[in-house]
Amino acid sequence: MTVSFIPCCKKPDRYIDRVKLPYASSVSLWLILFLLFQATTAQAQDIRIKNVNLVTAGGGYEISVDSEIALNPTLEQALEKGIVLYFVFKFSLVDVRWYWLDDEVVRGKYRVGLRYYALTRQYHLNHASFSQSFNTLREALGVLGRLRDFPLTVKSELKQDADYIASLRIWLDLTRMPKPFQVEALGSSRWNLSSDKLEWRMKLPTPEQPFQMKGQ
């Protein structure tokens, strides 16, 4: 004997529907949050700071940074269209004062442009202090990630025995891109290329004791 069920002949149980809908919504919400977390985690790895060195030089200070920078397909396509990608390295040293506003005593901001020339099929890095061409994107990104002996600006009087809060971040500067691309980049993770902001406590380096730190 064959037993068959005809759904349309069964009166729907409204209570069951009321129970199932919130559960389905919860599953969907957790799935969305999980995907967003995965996307954020993957994005954070596009620029990874590996090493930071701070040394004295000519009465002032210089910083060197080793980092890994990777471009997603959207940014690679922008390069191929002739768009210049500007990357910013920003270092700051702050004197944290409990009795008044914090004082930024040392600062360094370094901006370099990455461009692709279709005619010569070469990638080009450009900064006020240097200009260099490469045959592959991998070579260009390798050099871009190695900042060497960049001088820092001392803004306030420094105390050799004081504890300062240092911070370092590297990111793609969207404000330097053409306006149509800036509009497209709004709210899109494909254009949001940045390292995590590193912060640490330190004393000023000396000729005998330069500062060294491993990043991520």
Buried (B, 14 or more C-beta within 10 A) or exposed (E): EEEEEEEEEEEEEEEEEEEEEEEEEEEEEEEEEEEEEEEEEEBEEBBBBEEBBBBBBEEEBBBBBBBBBBBBEBBBEBBEEEBBBBBBBBBBBBBEEEEEEEBBBBBBEBBBBBBBEEEEEBBBBBBEEEEEBBEEBEBBBEBBBEBEEBBBEBEEEBEEEEEBBBBBBBBBEBEBBEEEEEEBBEEEBBBBBBBBEBEEEBEBBEEEEBBEBEBE
